[in-house]
Amino acid sequence: MIWNVKTNMARGAAACLVWAVMFGATSCGSKENSMNLLTEDEETVREVVMFSPMEKTEADTVNTARSATDKTVIMAEEQLGVKVSYVTYTAEDYQDKTYDDVTLDRARSNMDDMYLLNPDTIQALGEEGLLMDLSGLACVENLRDVVKAANIVNGKLVAVPQEVVAYGLFINKDMFDQYGLELPETPEEFLECCRVFKENGIETPVGANRWWLETFVLAQAYADLYNGGNTEAEIAALNSGESKYSDYMRPGFEFLQEMIDKGYIDAKKAYVSEAIEGEGADFLAQKTPIVMAYWGAANTDTAYGNPDFEMVVIGFPSSRGQMPVMPMTGFGIGAKAEHAEDAMRTLEVMTSDEALKVYAETNKVISPSKNVEVECIPALKPLNDRIQENVYVLGANASMKLEQWGNTCLVVRELLNGATVDECMAEFDRLQAESISSDK
């Protein structure tokens, strides 16, 4: 469902917004017919239109992530005298369009000024020249190197996030302790934990959805690439075709196939389940001990912020131990945005160290600014420790010609739907050949 909301953030009108990270829906309005009638005195108010996902499906639920963004938007409105209008999108059915699909349609039609973008849409719109170069923003000199590297397309910084999104495994520590299990480091140790749970009557040890199983694949595929000291050369070999993505991806897909074959995940349920909504209830009810989610879900009562058991968040199993996976979402501005100048100034305020500190402290997340540090909750310490050691895998990297996050997600879904590992690897070979030929 598309929501169009005319906001005056200084008066708190955005409190009624809903924001659900995943996807699909029906339209119930357009930008034009949603705007409030302006009085004669208000006609000179400058407006910025922002398109973003939601992070919940119930309008009366407290939304920490939205509240954090709201605070930074209020700062921009008060400093600049602009008014930010939200257009948002929420899921109704897994068969409907994804948020990414709708974002691409809207951006290509120049329907909004500012967009909150997932990694695949950052890369697609950047390559199409539909996003402005943000390298002139004051915040850029303070951004962590990993943030800039992930969002530079064709030499242009096309997106800037308010947080560094890190994915990990959410573990019911009480259930692990009950069966005398250590937290797994490697794929083999993870499978052994699943075996013990299954043999002790846990029907589905791993709760999964149709979006995030690629995190297992990416952690195993790129643990050495990002942590072995040869990152640039390995990416160059992939971009040229000298190396094959399928060779990197195969171990992770074989790992997922083994989990499917042994009943450690329910492939049919995962194929149609939305993120958190599909597996969250069983995790919170202690029917399944393991799910995967992003950092902010550990802080949010609408997700896993208040479980009735000890929860810890760790990295995904890999040859180098527990591995965080970090895709980059970010705000981009349309290259032909109607209110481009005000949108740029608004984003500059929202991504200032002052605003990012407010955002990080509200949402308890990793800031994209190297100057902003926030103490994480105890549950997130194992994941945070690895990130602070600079041990992680990028789930999205614009320097790779073949977009990673979205493509891997789609091929994983083919596996869930019955495709063989060899067929999935053939699809990666096809995508790689297509990405190389497009540059010629």
MARMIPA-942199 format. One record per residue (C-alpha): residue number from 1; residue in one letter; x, y, z. Coordinates in steps of 0.001 Angstrom, whole numbers, always signed. Each point is the difference from the previous one (the first is absolute). Layout:
<rs>
r num NUM; residuo a; x X; y Y; z Z
...
</rs>
This chain:
<rs>
r num 1; residuo m; x +0; y +0; z +0
r num 2; residuo i; x +1294; y +3433; z -892
r num 3; residuo w; x -540; y +2627; z +2685
r num 4; residuo n; x +234; y +3678; z -875
r num 5; residuo v; x +346; y +2242; z +3018
r num 6; residuo k; x +374; y +3777; z +25
r num 7; residuo t; x +2136; y +633; z +3081
r num 8; residuo n; x +880; y +2917; z +2164
r num 9; residuo m; x +2605; y -1754; z +2102
r num 10; residuo a; x +366; y +2837; z +2489
r num 11; residuo r; x -3610; y -644; z +1032
r num 12; residuo g; x +603; y -3760; z +260
r num 13; residuo a; x -2480; y -945; z -2702
r num 14; residuo a; x +2161; y -2927; z -1119
r num 15; residuo a; x -863; y -2004; z +3100
r num 16; residuo c; x -2702; y -1839; z -1938
r num 17; residuo l; x +2365; y -1347; z -2665
r num 18; residuo v; x +618; y -3719; z -465
r num 19; residuo w; x +3140; y -1463; z -1558
r num 20; residuo a; x +367; y -3731; z -952
r num 21; residuo v; x +3399; y -1003; z -1371
r num 22; residuo m; x -1428; y -2642; z -2346
r num 23; residuo f; x -1869; y +554; z -2794
r num 24; residuo g; x -2766; y -607; z -2621
r num 25; residuo a; x -3370; y +1806; z -101
r num 26; residuo t; x -2850; y +1920; z -1530
r num 27; residuo s; x -111; y +3705; z -715
r num 28; residuo c; x -2505; y +2133; z +1836
r num 29; residuo g; x +809; y +3419; z -1262
r num 30; residuo s; x +2548; y +2138; z -1756
r num 31; residuo k; x +2305; y +2813; z +934
r num 32; residuo e; x -2227; y +2558; z -1651
r num 33; residuo n; x -3321; y -879; z +1625
r num 34; residuo s; x +1449; y -508; z +3474
r num 35; residuo m; x +1187; y +3529; z +700
r num 36; residuo n; x -1906; y +2045; z +2490
r num 37; residuo l; x -1651; y +3145; z -1289
r num 38; residuo l; x +2305; y +2896; z +718
r num 39; residuo t; x -1179; y +3260; z +1417
r num 40; residuo e; x +1094; y +3171; z -1760
r num 41; residuo d; x +2645; y +623; z +2692
r num 42; residuo e; x +1437; y -3512; z -431
r num 43; residuo e; x +468; y +90; z -3753
r num 44; residuo t; x +3578; y +1205; z +342
r num 45; residuo v; x +1029; y -2906; z +2268
r num 46; residuo r; x +2844; y -1953; z -1632
r num 47; residuo e; x -590; y -3731; z -226
r num 48; residuo v; x +2140; y -3119; z -323
r num 49; residuo v; x -1730; y -3287; z -883
r num 50; residuo m; x +1621; y -3121; z +1492
r num 51; residuo f; x -813; y -3575; z -1023
r num 52; residuo s; x +865; y -2691; z +2534
r num 53; residuo p; x -1024; y -3458; z +1192
r num 54; residuo m; x -1826; y -571; z +3241
r num 55; residuo e; x +1245; y -2081; z +2886
r num 56; residuo k; x -3220; y -1378; z +1364
r num 57; residuo t; x -3477; y -855; z -1171
r num 58; residuo e; x -2023; y +1315; z +2939
r num 59; residuo a; x -506; y +3765; z +54
r num 60; residuo d; x -389; y +241; z +3794
r num 61; residuo t; x +3281; y -1750; z +849
r num 62; residuo v; x +2967; y +2002; z +1257
r num 63; residuo n; x +2594; y +86; z -2766
r num 64; residuo t; x +3492; y +731; z +1260
r num 65; residuo a; x +1585; y +89; z -3444
r num 66; residuo r; x -2555; y +2464; z -1332
r num 67; residuo s; x +270; y +2109; z +3143
r num 68; residuo a; x +3761; y +274; z -465
r num 69; residuo t; x -417; y +1184; z -3585
r num 70; residuo d; x -2747; y +2396; z +1047
r num 71; residuo k; x +2306; y +1727; z +2464
r num 72; residuo t; x +2568; y +718; z -2698
r num 73; residuo v; x -2696; y +1171; z -2406
r num 74; residuo i; x -1281; y +2398; z +2648
r num 75; residuo m; x +3519; y +1397; z +304
r num 76; residuo a; x +79; y +647; z -3745
r num 77; residuo e; x -3440; y +1572; z -42
r num 78; residuo e; x +799; y +2328; z +2858
r num 79; residuo q; x +3384; y +1039; z -1398
r num 80; residuo l; x -1065; y +393; z -3618
r num 81; residuo g; x -3661; y +943; z +148
r num 82; residuo v; x -974; y -2918; z -2241
r num 83; residuo k; x -2822; y -2488; z +395
r num 84; residuo v; x +685; y -3696; z -623
r num 85; residuo s; x -2821; y -2120; z -1423
r num 86; residuo y; x +220; y -3777; z +305
r num 87; residuo v; x -1197; y -2483; z -2586
r num 88; residuo t; x +289; y -3542; z +1398
r num 89; residuo y; x -657; y -3555; z -1126
r num 90; residuo t; x -1008; y -3117; z +1916
r num 91; residuo a; x -528; y -3685; z -761
r num 92; residuo e; x -3299; y -1763; z -445
r num 93; residuo d; x +888; y -3177; z -1882
r num 94; residuo y; x +3229; y -1739; z -999
r num 95; residuo q; x -1189; y -115; z -3612
r num 96; residuo d; x -217; y +3780; z -298
r num 97; residuo k; x +2750; y +2399; z -987
r num 98; residuo t; x +2958; y +367; z +2313
r num 99; residuo y; x +1016; y +3303; z +1520
r num 100; residuo d; x +2997; y -19; z -2338
r num 101; residuo d; x -2224; y -429; z -3060
r num 102; residuo v; x -2160; y +2931; z +1062
r num 103; residuo t; x +3056; y +2127; z +789
r num 104; residuo l; x +1441; y -603; z -3467
r num 105; residuo d; x -3320; y +908; z -1640
r num 106; residuo r; x -342; y +3197; z +2013
r num 107; residuo a; x +3611; y +1105; z -427
r num 108; residuo r; x -45; y -660; z -3748
r num 109; residuo s; x -3169; y +2071; z -218
r num 110; residuo n; x +1486; y +2785; z +2167
r num 111; residuo m; x -2906; y -203; z +2446
r num 112; residuo d; x +1861; y +984; z +3185
r num 113; residuo d; x +3003; y +2043; z +1108
r num 114; residuo m; x +1709; y -2300; z +2479
r num 115; residuo y; x -34; y -3801; z +231
r num 116; residuo l; x +1052; y -2449; z +2703
r num 117; residuo l; x +1694; y -2662; z -2126
r num 118; residuo n; x +970; y -3618; z +431
r num 119; residuo p; x +3388; y -1115; z -1364
r num 120; residuo d; x -1259; y -1382; z -3306
r num 121; residuo t; x -1974; y +3137; z -826
r num 122; residuo i; x +2948; y +2236; z +953
r num 123; residuo q; x +2108; y -1813; z -2558
r num 124; residuo a; x -2680; y -169; z -2703
r num 125; residuo l; x -1045; y +3652; z +226
r num 126; residuo g; x +3611; y +1129; z +328
r num 127; residuo e; x +995; y -1840; z -3151
r num 128; residuo e; x -2977; y +1513; z -1832
r num 129; residuo g; x +1124; y +3499; z +1009
r num 130; residuo l; x -3236; y +639; z +1896
r num 131; residuo l; x +1595; y +1031; z +3307
r num 132; residuo m; x +1845; y +3208; z +853
r num 133; residuo d; x +3656; y -17; z +1036
r num 134; residuo l; x +42; y +584; z +3769
r num 135; residuo s; x +3766; y +290; z +358
r num 136; residuo g; x -321; y +3732; z +696
r num 137; residuo l; x -1996; y -528; z +3214
r num 138; residuo a; x +1810; y +1156; z +3123
r num 139; residuo c; x -507; y -3397; z +1654
r num 140; residuo v; x +2117; y -1851; z -2560
r num 141; residuo e; x +3355; y +737; z +1616
r num 142; residuo n; x -1287; y -1639; z +3209
r num 143; residuo l; x -1414; y -3157; z -1601
r num 144; residuo r; x +1623; y -3337; z +723
r num 145; residuo d; x +1986; y -1298; z -2970
r num 146; residuo v; x -2198; y -3094; z -268
r num 147; residuo v; x -3076; y +2212; z -433
r num 148; residuo k; x +1524; y +1998; z -2831
r num 149; residuo a; x +1365; y -3090; z -1745
r num 150; residuo a; x -3388; y -1696; z -11
r num 151; residuo n; x -1864; y +3003; z -1436
r num 152; residuo i; x +2286; y +1297; z -2743
r num 153; residuo v; x -1335; y -830; z -3477
r num 154; residuo n; x +1957; y +1046; z -3076
r num 155; residuo g; x +2137; y +2291; z +2140
r num 156; residuo k; x -2966; y +1756; z +1629
r num 157; residuo l; x -1196; y -283; z +3584
r num 158; residuo v; x -3708; y -564; z -664
r num 159; residuo a; x -1341; y -909; z +3459
r num 160; residuo v; x +692; y +840; z +3641
r num 161; residuo p; x -1482; y -2048; z +2875
r num 162; residuo q; x -1015; y +1008; z +3499
r num 163; residuo e; x +1170; y -3330; z +1356
r num 164; residuo v; x +2258; y -2864; z -959
r num 165; residuo v; x -2295; y -3004; z -335
r num 166; residuo a; x +1545; y -3184; z +1404
r num 167; residuo y; x -1670; y -3402; z -252
r num 168; residuo g; x +597; y -2866; z +2405
r num 169; residuo l; x -1458; y -3144; z +1511
r num 170; residuo f; x -2431; y +597; z +2855
r num 171; residuo i; x +528; y -2840; z +2467
r num 172; residuo n; x -2162; y -1248; z +2856
r num 173; residuo k; x +2883; y -502; z +2417
r num 174; residuo d; x -2219; y -1800; z +2522
r num 175; residuo m; x -778; y -2739; z -2537
r num 176; residuo f; x +3673; y -365; z -917
r num 177; residuo d; x +872; y -335; z +3696
r num 178; residuo q; x -2792; y -2534; z +525
r num 179; residuo y; x +1639; y -2378; z -2476
r num 180; residuo g; x +3603; y +823; z +939
r num 181; residuo l; x +780; y +1689; z -3316
r num 182; residuo e; x +2713; y +2558; z -617
r num 183; residuo l; x -722; y +2911; z -2328
r num 184; residuo p; x +1072; y -1176; z -3487
r num 185; residuo e; x +2967; y +1486; z -1820
r num 186; residuo t; x +203; y -2085; z -3193
r num 187; residuo p; x -2593; y -1475; z -2391
r num 188; residuo e; x +770; y -3458; z +1362
r num 189; residuo e; x -591; y +1095; z +3591
r num 190; residuo f; x -3240; y +1710; z -1015
r num 191; residuo l; x -1309; y -3159; z -1676
r num 192; residuo e; x +900; y -2022; z +3096
r num 193; residuo c; x -2053; y +2374; z +2179
r num 194; residuo c; x -2940; y -406; z -2366
r num 195; residuo r; x +357; y -3794; z +160
r num 196; residuo v; x -160; y +19; z +3797
r num 197; residuo f; x -3061; y +2249; z +21
r num 198; residuo k; x -1755; y -2141; z -2601
r num 199; residuo e; x +718; y -3240; z +1888
r num 200; residuo n; x -1408; y +1565; z +3163
r num 201; residuo g; x -3356; y +788; z -1576
r num 202; residuo i; x +567; y +3526; z -1343
r num 203; residuo e; x -1911; y -284; z -3255
r num 204; residuo t; x +1697; y +2912; z -1808
r num 205; residuo p; x +3269; y +1136; z +1624
r num 206; residuo v; x +404; y +3014; z -2321
r num 207; residuo g; x -2841; y +2450; z -664
r num 208; residuo a; x +339; y +1484; z -3484
r num 209; residuo n; x -1733; y +2380; z -2388
r num 210; residuo r; x +175; y +733; z -3706
r num 211; residuo w; x +2469; y +2882; z +350
r num 212; residuo w; x +2927; y -705; z +2300
r num 213; residuo l; x +1346; y -3512; z -583
r num 214; residuo e; x +2547; y +1551; z -2356
r num 215; residuo t; x +1838; y +1147; z +3132
r num 216; residuo f; x +1220; y -3582; z +554
r num 217; residuo v; x +1226; y -148; z -3604
r num 218; residuo l; x +1737; y +3379; z +20
r num 219; residuo a; x +1780; y -698; z +3305
r num 220; residuo q; x +1458; y -3227; z -1334
r num 221; residuo a; x +681; y +1304; z -3511
r num 222; residuo y; x +1935; y +3117; z +942
r num 223; residuo a; x +1538; y -659; z +3425
r num 224; residuo d; x +3449; y -275; z -1575
r num 225; residuo l; x -557; y +2647; z -2675
r num 226; residuo y; x -704; y +2736; z +2553
r num 227; residuo n; x +2291; y -1227; z +2755
r num 228; residuo g; x +2946; y -1543; z -1849
r num 229; residuo g; x +1846; y +3160; z -1010
r num 230; residuo n; x -574; y -357; z -3754
r num 231; residuo t; x -3443; y +1563; z -412
r num 232; residuo e; x +634; y +2355; z -2923
r num 233; residuo a; x +1788; y -2612; z -2100
r num 234; residuo e; x -2694; y -2619; z +590
r num 235; residuo i; x -2779; y +2436; z -943
r num 236; residuo a; x +1921; y +1014; z -3119
r num 237; residuo a; x +244; y -3659; z -1020
r num 238; residuo l; x -3731; y -437; z +495
r num 239; residuo n; x -789; y +3133; z -1994
r num 240; residuo s; x +2173; y -1125; z -2902
r num 241; residuo g; x -1328; y -3550; z -16
r num 242; residuo e; x +3352; y -1484; z +934
r num 243; residuo s; x -1671; y -1373; z +3149
r num 244; residuo k; x -3555; y -1315; z +235
r num 245; residuo y; x -2573; y +1137; z +2538
r num 246; residuo s; x -1409; y -3525; z -86
r num 247; residuo d; x +3249; y -1379; z +1438
r num 248; residuo y; x -359; y +2362; z +2956
r num 249; residuo m; x -3727; y -675; z +414
r num 250; residuo r; x -72; y -3795; z -294
r num 251; residuo p; x +969; y -889; z +3618
r num 252; residuo g; x -2741; y +2232; z +1402
r num 253; residuo f; x -2659; y -1442; z -2308
r num 254; residuo e; x +1081; y -3561; z +813
r num 255; residuo f; x -284; y +955; z +3675
r num 256; residuo l; x -3568; y +1278; z -495
r num 257; residuo q; x -931; y -3100; z -2005
r num 258; residuo e; x +1219; y -2205; z +2826
r num 259; residuo m; x -2105; y +1991; z +2486
r num 260; residuo i; x -3040; y -446; z -2270
r num 261; residuo d; x +632; y -3721; z -523
r num 262; residuo k; x +357; y -651; z +3742
r num 263; residuo g; x -3050; y +2077; z +937
r num 264; residuo y; x +1955; y +2621; z +1892
r num 265; residuo i; x -1880; y +2712; z -1909
r num 266; residuo d; x -3468; y -203; z -1536
r num 267; residuo a; x +630; y +983; z -3617
r num 268; residuo k; x -3675; y +199; z -990
r num 269; residuo k; x -869; y +2267; z +2918
r num 270; residuo a; x +3104; y +2136; z -492
r num 271; residuo y; x -820; y +513; z -3682
r num 272; residuo v; x -3255; y +1815; z +825
r num 273; residuo s; x +841; y +1588; z +3378
r num 274; residuo e; x +650; y +3679; z +578
r num 275; residuo a; x +2943; y +1006; z +2156
r num 276; residuo i; x -600; y -407; z +3755
r num 277; residuo e; x -3733; y -493; z -577
r num 278; residuo g; x +670; y -3497; z -1344
r num 279; residuo e; x +2300; y -1327; z +2723
r num 280; residuo g; x -177; y +2537; z +2831
r num 281; residuo a; x -2900; y -1538; z +1913
r num 282; residuo d; x +1653; y -3432; z +214
r num 283; residuo f; x +3294; y +1514; z +1139
r num 284; residuo l; x -1645; y +2066; z +2730
r num 285; residuo a; x -2085; y -3036; z +1058
r num 286; residuo q; x +3250; y -2015; z +259
r num 287; residuo k; x -1121; y -2513; z -2616
r num 288; residuo t; x +3047; y +745; z -2154
r num 289; residuo p; x +3371; y +1010; z +1459
r num 290; residuo i; x +1562; y +1870; z -2937
r num 291; residuo v; x -1106; y +2779; z -2358
r num 292; residuo m; x +1869; y +2546; z -2087
r num 293; residuo a; x -665; y +3736; z +125
r num 294; residuo y; x +1581; y +3442; z -94
r num 295; residuo w; x +1597; y +1830; z +2947
r num 296; residuo g; x -2939; y +2331; z +675
r num 297; residuo a; x -2414; y -2914; z +491
r num 298; residuo a; x +1727; y -732; z +3313
r num 299; residuo n; x -959; y +3448; z +1295
r num 300; residuo t; x -3575; y +133; z -1240
r num 301; residuo d; x -3014; y -1363; z +1878
r num 302; residuo t; x -1761; y -527; z -3341
r num 303; residuo a; x +2718; y -2572; z -780
r num 304; residuo y; x +2263; y -1698; z +2568
r num 305; residuo g; x +667; y +2768; z +2498
r num 306; residuo n; x -1819; y -1573; z +2956
r num 307; residuo p; x +277; y -3816; z +22
r num 308; residuo d; x -813; y -2191; z +3003
r num 309; residuo f; x +3412; y -1678; z -176
r num 310; residuo e; x +3674; y +892; z -263
r num 311; residuo m; x +720; y +1008; z -3586
r num 312; residuo v; x +3393; y +517; z -1620
r num 313; residuo v; x +792; y +1135; z -3532
r num 314; residuo i; x +3017; y -1540; z -1713
r num 315; residuo g; x +1497; y -49; z -3487
r num 316; residuo f; x -795; y -2631; z -2627
r num 317; residuo p; x +2110; y -3164; z -141
r num 318; residuo s; x +3040; y +232; z -2271
r num 319; residuo s; x +3521; y -1331; z -450
r num 320; residuo r; x +1176; y +3013; z +2018
r num 321; residuo g; x -2499; y -399; z +2823
r num 322; residuo q; x -3077; y +2048; z +777
r num 323; residuo m; x -410; y +2468; z -2848
r num 324; residuo p; x -2241; y +3111; z +6
r num 325; residuo v; x -1532; y +825; z -3384
r num 326; residuo m; x -352; y +3704; z -754
r num 327; residuo p; x -2078; y +1179; z -2962
r num 328; residuo m; x -383; y +3748; z -395
r num 329; residuo t; x -3325; y +1758; z -193
r num 330; residuo g; x +109; y +3744; z -531
r num 331; residuo f; x -1812; y +3174; z -976
r num 332; residuo g; x +353; y +1083; z -3606
r num 333; residuo i; x -1345; y +3044; z -1834
r num 334; residuo g; x -1481; y -218; z -3458
r num 335; residuo a; x +2201; y +1492; z -2713
r num 336; residuo k; x -3021; y +1929; z -1281
r num 337; residuo a; x -1682; y +602; z +3352
r num 338; residuo e; x -2537; y +2816; z -77
r num 339; residuo h; x +1318; y +1408; z +3275
r num 340; residuo a; x +3621; y -1053; z -426
r num 341; residuo e; x +1652; y +2900; z +1826
r num 342; residuo d; x -2231; y -279; z +3068
r num 343; residuo a; x +353; y -3796; z -40
r num 344; residuo m; x +3793; y +293; z +20
r num 345; residuo r; x -63; y +2492; z +2865
r num 346; residuo t; x -2462; y -2204; z +1919
r num 347; residuo l; x +2186; y -3078; z -427
r num 348; residuo e; x +3048; y +2002; z +1046
r num 349; residuo v; x -1654; y +827; z +3331
r num 350; residuo m; x -1296; y -3567; z +455
r num 351; residuo t; x +3494; y -1443; z -511
r num 352; residuo s; x +1942; y +2536; z +2070
r num 353; residuo d; x +1847; y -1389; z +3002
r num 354; residuo e; x -2497; y +1791; z +2245
r num 355; residuo a; x -2972; y -1703; z -1645
r num 356; residuo l; x +1742; y -3374; z -328
r num 357; residuo k; x +751; y +48; z +3721
r num 358; residuo v; x -3694; y +584; z +728
r num 359; residuo y; x -935; y -2784; z -2409
r num 360; residuo a; x +2542; y -2479; z +1387
r num 361; residuo e; x -895; y +700; z +3628
r num 362; residuo t; x -3727; y -371; z -729
r num 363; residuo n; x +340; y -3168; z -2048
r num 364; residuo k; x +3153; y -1409; z +1699
r num 365; residuo v; x +1649; y -788; z -3337
r num 366; residuo i; x +3407; y +223; z -1644
r num 367; residuo s; x +476; y +3487; z -1418
r num 368; residuo p; x +1431; y +584; z -3489
r num 369; residuo s; x +2057; y +2832; z +1520
r num 370; residuo k; x +3352; y -956; z +1466
r num 371; residuo n; x -555; y +2763; z +2577
r num 372; residuo v; x -3170; y -1497; z +1494
r num 373; residuo e; x +127; y -2988; z +2347
r num 374; residuo v; x -2921; y -1445; z +1969
r num 375; residuo e; x +161; y -2739; z +2601
r num 376; residuo c; x -1977; y -3002; z -1202
r num 377; residuo i; x -2313; y -2169; z +2081
r num 378; residuo p; x +1587; y -3167; z +1500
r num 379; residuo a; x -1747; y -2298; z -2485
r num 380; residuo l; x +1817; y +1663; z -2902
r num 381; residuo k; x +3473; y -23; z +1556
r num 382; residuo p; x +1260; y -3173; z -1771
r num 383; residuo l; x -967; y +1411; z -3403
r num 384; residuo n; x +1328; y +3451; z +852
r num 385; residuo d; x +3316; y -1405; z +1209
r num 386; residuo r; x +647; y -1537; z -3411
r num 387; residuo i; x -915; y +3206; z -1813
r num 388; residuo q; x +2276; y +2049; z +2250
r num 389; residuo e; x +2785; y -2444; z -880
r num 390; residuo n; x -710; y +824; z -3681
r num 391; residuo v; x -1135; y -3564; z -616
r num 392; residuo y; x -3058; y -54; z -2258
r num 393; residuo v; x -1259; y -677; z -3498
r num 394; residuo l; x -1615; y +2682; z -2121
r num 395; residuo g; x -3385; y -1178; z -1209
r num 396; residuo a; x +60; y +2731; z -2632
r num 397; residuo n; x +2951; y +1569; z -1759
r num 398; residuo a; x -487; y +2373; z -2901
r num 399; residuo s; x +3524; y -736; z -1243
r num 400; residuo m; x -1221; y -3468; z -1000
r num 401; residuo k; x -1563; y +85; z -3459
r num 402; residuo l; x -2431; y -2740; z +979
r num 403; residuo e; x -2330; y +1359; z +2688
r num 404; residuo q; x +186; y -2316; z +3008
r num 405; residuo w; x -2819; y +442; z +2510
r num 406; residuo g; x -3028; y -91; z -2275
r num 407; residuo n; x +1341; y -2538; z -2494
r num 408; residuo t; x +1111; y -2445; z +2682
r num 409; residuo c; x -3388; y +320; z +1684
r num 410; residuo l; x -1795; y -827; z -3254
r num 411; residuo v; x +2183; y -3015; z -784
r num 412; residuo v; x -449; y -1294; z +3565
r num 413; residuo r; x -3736; y +190; z -553
r num 414; residuo e; x +405; y -2225; z -3048
r num 415; residuo l; x +1739; y -2525; z +2262
r num 416; residuo l; x -2900; y +206; z +2453
r num 417; residuo n; x -2359; y -621; z -2913
r num 418; residuo g; x +1747; y -3214; z -1036
r num 419; residuo a; x +2893; y +1030; z -2253
r num 420; residuo t; x +3192; y -2033; z +375
r num 421; residuo v; x +3275; y +1484; z +1186
r num 422; residuo d; x +1432; y -503; z -3506
r num 423; residuo e; x -2921; y +1888; z -1525
r num 424; residuo c; x +553; y +2844; z +2480
r num 425; residuo m; x +3699; y +130; z -885
r num 426; residuo a; x -881; y +96; z -3700
r num 427; residuo e; x -2172; y +3037; z +731
r num 428; residuo f; x +2920; y +1768; z +1663
r num 429; residuo d; x +2155; y -788; z -3047
r num 430; residuo r; x -2692; y +1481; z -2230
r num 431; residuo l; x -315; y +3131; z +2159
r num 432; residuo q; x +3769; y +443; z +46
r num 433; residuo a; x +256; y -316; z -3792
r num 434; residuo e; x -2821; y +2518; z -351
r num 435; residuo s; x +1697; y +2482; z +2359
r num 436; residuo i; x +3279; y -251; z -1953
r num 437; residuo s; x -1618; y +331; z -3427
r num 438; residuo s; x -1947; y +3071; z +1106
r num 439; residuo d; x +3285; y +1890; z +399
r num 440; residuo k; x +1115; y -678; z -3552
</rs>
